[in-house]
């Protein structure tokens, strides 16, 4: 269940400009600060849950920043469409 909370946090961070701005303004620079920010917004999960959830997401600017802070590899490239 906690992994689903981490996934919801990541979804909301990608899709909610206000939350993303608050996250950026928080200056979260490490795992503890990221977790503290998430908890302050009502998301409850462990760092391990966050890492597992990040593995399921493609590259996205804010998520790649989190991956960098957690020293994780970048996500897979987002799917692209070819017009043919």
C-alpha distances in whole Angstrom, upper triangle without the diagonal:
4,5,5,7,9,10,11,13,15,15,17,19,20,21,22,25,25,22,23,26,25,23,26,28,26,27,24,26,24,20,20,22,19,16,19,19,16,15,19,17,14,12,10,9,11,14,13,9,12,14,12,12,15,16,15,17,21,24,24,26,23,21,23,24,21,21,25,24,22,24,22,24,24,22,24,27,26,27,31,33,37,39,42
4,5,5,6,9,10,11,13,14,15,16,19,20,20,23,23,20,21,24,22,20,23,25,23,24,21,22,20,16,17,18,15,13,15,16,12,12,16,15,12,9,7,5,7,10,10,6,9,12,10,10,13,15,15,16,20,22,22,23,21,18,21,22,18,19,22,21,18,21,20,22,22,21,23,26,25,27,30,33,37,39,42
4,5,5,6,9,10,11,12,14,15,17,18,19,22,23,19,20,23,22,20,22,25,23,24,20,21,19,16,17,18,15,13,16,16,13,14,17,16,14,10,9,7,8,10,8,5,7,9,7,6,10,11,11,13,17,19,19,21,19,16,18,19,16,16,20,19,16,19,17,19,19,17,19,22,21,23,27,30,33,36,38
4,5,5,6,9,10,10,12,14,15,16,17,21,21,18,19,22,21,19,22,25,23,24,22,23,21,18,19,20,17,15,18,17,13,14,17,15,13,10,10,9,11,13,12,8,9,12,10,8,11,13,11,13,17,19,19,21,19,16,19,20,17,18,22,21,19,22,19,21,20,18,20,22,21,23,26,28,32,35,37
4,5,5,6,9,10,10,12,14,15,16,19,19,15,17,20,18,17,20,22,20,22,19,21,19,16,17,17,14,12,14,14,10,11,13,11,9,6,6,6,10,12,12,8,9,12,11,9,12,14,14,14,18,20,19,20,17,15,19,19,16,17,21,20,18,21,20,21,21,19,21,23,22,24,28,30,34,36,39
4,5,5,6,9,10,10,12,14,15,18,18,14,15,18,17,15,18,20,18,19,16,18,16,13,14,15,11,10,13,12,9,11,13,12,11,7,8,6,8,9,10,6,5,9,9,6,8,11,11,11,15,16,16,17,14,12,15,16,13,14,17,16,14,17,16,18,17,16,18,21,20,22,25,28,32,35,37
4,5,5,6,8,10,11,12,14,17,18,15,15,18,18,16,18,21,20,21,18,20,19,16,18,18,14,13,16,15,12,14,16,14,13,10,11,10,12,12,12,9,7,10,9,6,8,10,9,9,12,14,14,16,14,11,15,16,13,14,18,18,16,19,16,18,16,14,16,18,17,19,22,25,28,31,34
4,5,5,6,8,10,10,11,15,15,12,13,17,16,15,18,20,19,21,18,21,20,17,18,18,14,14,16,14,11,13,14,12,11,8,10,10,13,14,15,11,10,13,13,9,11,14,12,12,15,16,15,17,14,13,16,17,15,16,20,19,18,21,19,21,19,17,19,20,19,21,24,26,30,32,35
4,5,5,6,9,10,10,13,13,10,10,14,13,11,14,16,15,17,15,17,16,14,15,14,11,11,12,10,7,10,12,9,9,7,9,9,12,12,14,11,9,12,13,10,11,14,13,12,15,16,14,15,12,11,14,15,12,14,17,16,16,19,18,19,18,17,19,20,19,22,24,27,31,33,36
4,5,5,6,9,10,12,13,10,10,14,14,11,14,17,16,17,15,16,16,14,16,15,11,12,14,12,10,13,15,12,13,10,12,12,13,13,14,11,9,11,11,8,8,11,10,9,11,12,10,12,9,7,11,12,10,12,15,15,14,17,15,16,15,13,15,17,15,18,21,24,27,30,33
4,5,5,6,8,11,13,11,11,14,15,13,16,18,18,19,18,20,20,18,20,19,15,15,18,15,12,15,17,14,14,12,14,14,16,16,17,14,12,14,14,10,10,13,11,9,12,13,11,13,11,10,13,15,13,15,18,18,18,20,18,19,17,14,16,17,15,17,19,22,25,28,31
4,5,5,5,9,10,7,8,12,12,11,14,16,16,18,17,19,19,18,19,18,14,15,16,13,11,14,14,11,12,11,14,15,17,17,19,16,13,16,17,13,13,16,15,13,15,15,13,14,11,11,15,15,14,16,19,19,19,22,20,21,19,17,19,20,18,20,22,24,28,30,33
4,6,6,7,9,6,5,9,10,8,10,13,13,14,13,16,17,16,17,15,12,13,15,11,10,13,14,11,13,11,15,15,17,16,18,16,13,15,16,13,12,16,15,12,14,13,10,11,8,8,12,12,11,14,16,16,16,19,18,19,17,16,18,18,17,19,22,24,28,30,33
4,6,8,10,9,7,11,12,11,12,15,16,17,16,18,19,18,20,18,15,16,18,15,14,17,17,15,17,15,18,18,19,18,20,17,14,16,17,13,12,15,14,11,11,11,8,9,7,8,11,12,12,14,16,17,17,20,18,18,16,14,16,15,13,16,18,20,24,26,29
4,6,9,9,8,11,13,13,14,17,18,19,19,21,22,21,23,21,17,19,20,17,15,18,18,15,17,16,19,19,22,21,22,20,17,19,20,16,15,18,16,13,14,14,11,12,11,12,15,15,15,18,20,20,21,23,22,22,19,17,19,18,15,17,19,21,24,26,29
4,6,5,6,9,10,11,12,14,15,17,17,20,21,21,22,19,17,18,18,15,14,17,16,13,15,15,18,19,22,21,23,21,18,20,21,18,17,20,19,16,17,17,13,13,11,13,16,16,16,19,21,21,22,24,23,24,21,20,22,21,19,21,22,24,28,29,33
4,6,5,6,9,10,10,12,14,16,17,19,21,21,22,19,17,19,19,15,15,18,17,14,17,17,21,22,24,23,25,23,20,22,23,20,19,22,21,18,18,17,14,13,11,14,16,16,16,19,20,20,22,24,24,24,22,21,23,22,20,22,23,25,28,30,33
4,5,5,6,9,10,10,12,15,16,19,21,21,21,18,16,18,17,14,14,16,15,12,15,16,19,21,23,23,25,23,20,23,25,21,21,24,23,20,21,20,17,15,13,16,18,17,17,21,22,21,23,26,25,26,24,23,26,25,23,26,27,29,32,33,37
4,5,5,6,9,10,10,13,13,16,18,18,18,15,13,14,14,10,10,13,11,9,12,12,16,17,19,19,22,20,17,20,21,18,18,21,21,18,19,19,15,14,11,13,16,15,14,18,19,18,20,23,22,24,22,21,24,24,22,25,26,29,32,34,37
4,5,5,6,9,10,11,12,14,16,17,17,15,12,14,15,11,11,15,14,12,15,14,17,18,20,19,21,20,16,18,20,17,16,20,19,16,17,16,12,11,8,10,13,12,12,15,16,16,18,20,20,21,19,19,21,21,19,22,24,27,30,32,35
4,5,5,6,9,10,12,15,17,18,19,15,14,16,16,12,13,16,15,13,17,17,20,21,22,21,24,23,19,22,24,21,19,23,23,20,21,19,15,13,10,13,15,13,14,18,18,17,20,22,22,24,21,22,24,24,22,25,27,29,32,34,37
4,5,5,6,9,10,14,16,16,16,13,12,14,13,9,11,13,11,10,14,14,17,19,20,20,23,22,18,21,23,21,20,23,24,21,22,21,17,15,12,14,17,14,14,18,19,17,19,22,23,24,23,23,26,26,25,28,29,32,35,37,41
4,5,5,7,7,11,12,13,13,10,8,11,11,7,9,12,11,10,13,13,16,17,18,16,19,18,15,17,20,18,16,20,21,18,19,18,15,13,9,11,14,11,11,14,15,13,15,18,19,21,19,20,23,23,22,26,28,30,34,36,39
4,5,6,7,10,13,14,15,12,10,14,13,10,12,15,14,14,17,17,19,20,20,19,22,21,17,19,22,20,18,21,22,19,20,18,14,12,9,12,13,10,11,14,14,13,16,18,19,20,19,20,23,23,22,26,27,30,33,35,39
4,5,8,11,14,16,16,12,12,15,13,11,13,16,14,14,18,18,20,21,22,21,24,23,20,22,25,23,21,25,25,23,24,21,18,15,13,15,17,13,14,18,17,15,18,21,22,24,22,23,27,26,26,29,31,34,36,38,42
4,5,9,11,13,12,8,9,12,10,7,11,13,11,12,15,16,18,19,19,18,21,21,18,20,23,21,20,24,25,23,24,22,19,16,13,15,17,13,13,17,16,14,16,19,21,23,22,23,27,27,27,30,32,35,38,40,44
4,6,9,12,12,8,9,12,11,10,13,15,14,15,18,18,20,20,20,18,21,21,18,19,23,21,19,23,24,22,23,21,18,15,12,14,15,11,11,15,14,11,14,17,19,21,20,22,25,26,26,30,31,34,37,40,43
4,6,8,8,5,5,9,9,7,10,13,12,14,16,15,17,16,16,14,17,18,15,16,19,18,17,20,22,20,21,19,17,15,12,13,14,10,9,12,12,9,11,14,16,19,18,20,23,24,25,28,31,34,37,40,43
4,7,8,6,7,11,11,11,13,15,16,17,19,18,19,18,17,14,17,18,15,15,19,19,17,20,22,20,21,19,18,15,13,13,13,9,9,11,10,6,9,11,14,17,17,19,23,24,25,29,31,34,37,40,43
4,6,5,6,9,10,11,12,14,16,17,19,17,17,16,14,11,14,15,13,13,17,17,15,18,20,19,21,19,18,17,14,13,13,10,8,10,9,5,7,10,12,15,16,18,22,24,25,29,31,35,38,41,43
4,5,5,6,9,10,11,12,14,16,17,14,14,12,10,7,10,12,10,10,14,14,13,16,18,18,20,19,18,17,14,13,14,12,8,10,10,7,6,10,11,15,16,18,21,23,24,28,31,34,37,40,43
4,5,5,6,9,10,10,12,14,15,14,13,12,10,8,12,13,12,13,16,17,16,19,21,21,23,22,21,20,17,16,17,15,12,13,14,10,10,13,15,19,20,21,25,27,28,31,34,37,41,43,46
4,5,5,6,9,10,10,13,14,13,14,13,12,11,14,15,13,14,18,17,17,20,22,21,23,22,20,18,15,15,16,13,11,13,14,10,11,14,16,19,20,21,25,27,27,31,33,36,40,42,45
4,5,5,6,9,10,11,13,11,12,11,11,9,12,13,10,12,15,14,13,17,18,17,19,18,17,16,12,11,13,11,8,11,12,9,9,13,14,17,17,18,22,23,24,27,30,33,36,39,42
4,5,5,6,9,10,11,9,8,8,8,7,11,11,9,11,14,14,14,17,18,18,21,20,19,18,15,14,16,14,11,13,15,12,11,15,16,19,19,20,23,25,25,29,31,35,38,41,44
4,5,5,6,9,10,9,10,10,11,11,14,14,12,15,18,17,17,21,22,21,24,23,21,20,17,16,19,16,13,16,17,14,14,18,19,22,23,23,27,28,28,32,34,37,41,43,47
4,5,5,7,9,9,10,12,12,12,16,15,13,16,18,17,16,20,21,20,22,21,19,18,14,14,17,15,12,16,17,14,15,18,19,22,22,22,25,27,26,29,32,35,38,41,44
4,5,5,6,5,7,8,10,11,14,12,10,14,16,14,14,18,18,18,20,20,18,18,14,14,16,15,12,15,17,15,15,18,18,21,21,20,24,25,25,28,30,33,37,39,42
4,5,5,5,6,8,10,11,15,13,12,16,17,16,17,20,21,21,24,24,22,21,18,17,20,19,16,18,20,17,17,21,21,24,24,24,27,29,28,31,34,37,40,43,46
4,6,7,9,12,14,15,18,17,15,19,21,19,20,23,24,23,25,25,23,22,18,18,21,19,17,20,22,19,19,23,24,26,26,26,29,30,29,32,35,38,41,43,47
4,6,9,12,14,16,18,16,15,18,20,18,18,22,22,21,23,23,21,20,17,17,20,19,17,20,22,19,20,23,23,26,25,24,27,28,27,30,32,35,38,41,44
4,6,10,13,15,17,15,14,18,19,17,19,22,22,21,24,25,23,23,19,19,22,21,18,21,23,21,21,25,24,27,26,25,28,29,28,31,33,36,40,42,45
4,7,10,12,14,11,11,15,15,13,15,18,18,18,21,22,20,21,17,16,19,19,16,18,21,19,18,22,21,24,23,22,25,26,25,28,31,33,37,39,43
4,7,10,12,10,10,14,14,13,15,18,18,19,22,23,22,23,19,18,21,20,17,19,21,19,18,21,21,24,24,23,26,28,27,30,33,35,39,42,45
4,7,8,6,7,10,11,10,13,15,16,17,20,22,21,22,19,16,19,19,15,16,19,17,15,19,18,21,21,20,23,26,25,28,31,34,38,40,43
4,5,5,6,9,10,11,12,15,16,17,21,22,21,22,19,16,19,18,14,15,18,16,13,16,16,19,20,20,23,26,26,29,32,35,38,41,44
4,5,5,6,9,10,11,13,15,16,19,19,19,20,17,14,16,15,11,12,14,12,9,12,12,16,17,17,20,23,24,27,30,33,37,40,43
4,5,5,6,9,10,11,13,15,18,19,20,21,18,15,17,17,13,13,15,14,11,13,12,15,17,16,19,22,23,26,29,33,36,39,42
4,5,5,6,9,10,11,13,17,18,18,20,17,14,16,17,13,13,16,15,13,15,14,16,17,16,19,22,22,24,28,31,34,37,40
4,5,5,6,9,10,11,14,15,15,16,14,11,13,13,10,10,13,12,10,13,11,14,14,13,16,19,19,22,26,29,32,35,38
4,5,5,6,9,10,13,14,15,16,14,11,12,13,10,8,12,11,8,10,8,11,12,11,14,17,18,21,25,28,31,34,37
4,5,5,7,10,13,15,16,18,16,13,14,16,13,11,15,15,12,13,11,12,13,12,14,17,18,20,24,27,30,33,36
4,5,5,7,11,13,13,16,14,11,13,15,12,11,15,15,13,15,12,13,13,11,13,16,16,18,22,25,28,31,34
4,5,5,8,10,10,12,11,7,9,11,9,8,11,12,10,12,9,10,9,8,10,13,14,16,20,23,26,29,32
4,6,8,10,12,15,14,10,11,14,12,9,13,14,12,13,9,9,9,7,9,12,13,15,19,22,25,29,31
4,7,10,12,15,15,11,12,15,14,12,16,17,15,16,13,12,11,8,9,12,12,13,17,20,23,26,29
4,7,8,11,11,8,10,13,12,11,14,16,15,16,12,12,10,6,7,9,9,11,15,18,21,24,27
4,6,10,11,9,9,13,13,11,14,17,16,16,13,11,8,5,5,6,5,8,11,15,18,21,24
4,7,9,7,6,10,11,10,12,15,15,15,12,10,6,5,6,5,6,10,12,16,18,22,24
4,6,5,6,9,10,10,12,14,15,16,14,13,9,8,9,9,8,11,13,17,20,22,26
4,6,5,6,9,10,11,13,14,15,14,13,10,10,12,11,11,15,16,19,22,25,28
4,5,5,7,9,10,11,13,14,13,14,11,11,14,14,14,17,19,22,25,28,31
4,5,5,6,9,10,10,12,11,11,9,8,11,12,12,16,18,22,25,28,31
4,5,5,6,9,10,10,9,8,6,7,10,11,12,16,18,22,24,27,30
4,5,5,6,9,10,10,11,9,11,14,15,16,19,21,25,28,30,33
4,5,5,6,8,8,10,10,11,15,16,17,20,23,26,29,32,35
4,5,5,6,5,7,6,8,12,14,15,19,22,25,28,31,34
4,5,5,6,7,8,11,14,16,17,21,23,27,30,33,35
4,5,8,10,11,14,17,19,20,24,26,30,33,36,39
4,5,9,11,13,16,19,20,24,27,30,33,36,39
4,7,9,12,15,18,20,24,26,30,32,36,38
4,7,9,12,15,17,20,23,27,29,33,35
4,7,9,12,15,18,20,24,26,30,32
4,7,9,11,15,17,21,23,27,29
4,6,8,12,14,18,21,24,27
4,6,9,12,15,18,21,23
4,6,9,12,15,18,20
4,6,10,13,16,19
4,7,10,13,16
4,7,10,13
4,7,9
4,6
4
